[in-house]
Amino acid sequence: MRAELEGELRALASRGVTPGLAAVLVGDNPASATYVRMKGKACEETGLHHETVRLAKETTQAELLALVDRLNADPKIHGILVQLPLPKQIDSQKVLRRVAPAKDVDGFHPENVGKVSIGDPTGFRPATPFGVQQLLVRSGIDTTGKHAVIVGRSNIVGRPMAALLLQDGPGGNATVTVCHSRTREIKAVTRLADILIVAMGKPEFVTGDMIKPGAVVIDVGTNRVDDPATKKGYRLVGDVKFDEAKQVAGAITPVPGGVGPMTITMLLFNTVQAARQWAKS
Ligand code: L34
């Protein structure tokens, strides 16, 4: 998919435009630092301009808002992302609303949430659910009329995932159920899924008996669990108990190497979309 961007990058370059992404990392959450580093590397490999701004964990909300204002006004930057989670002295919603909607490549600004909800293609689709949808489409898994069950209702994954699967078009037209922490008899619901998308952030929550035989299982979880036997002191596990689930599922994504790399790729697509829309306007 990254190679597919080459043609459009050449076309933009011929008009003097190099798509630019600014990533903002506040504090020293090690997982966030890893993801932001991977995003910068992906930009370099693909030929996008990128800048990472690192701010101390004591950064005030006013300082972060001032940085967003500066990036909103920077003509080299077409996409801005503020890596979540933010330290607790900062109101995330306030920051996400400050990002200019035209540069909001995470798709977290209410204007883009609304556009995605009504199927307006100028809206930015949040990278993780967008990546899940592309995984399905490009694996030849037709979602039309299928029962998709999403576990998790976060603004980053669960809710926008439901919006994408409901759309009328490729990777859409599904019948969608969203489960969450208050859902009763969750196993009875997950077992109805033709496509089960798990994004709750609980290591190995979904066991084999929660999956309908032959179902497609997409594991969005990336949990670091302590493991002194490894060099880094932790290992990555998904929200799905993979070894059990793969015996039952018709298809399944691994962690790592599944949804994570797709998230980064779709962020590149969104940044190119932002530059394209900017060049047209
Ligand atoms: N603003 N905050 C904002 N935008 C986002 O899109 C994110 N997210 C989530 C957390 N906060 C965010 C990400 O970037 C999660 N996320 C993300 C991105 C990439 C990967 C995982 C989560 C990824 O590539 N994971 C690798 C393993 C990386 C490792 O070794 O730790 C994988 O193969 O799954």
Residues whose N, C-alpha, C, O or C-beta is under 5 A from the ligand:
A	BS01	L34	T34 Y35 L81 V82 Q83 L84 P85 D106 A127 T222 P256 G257 G258 G260 P261 T263
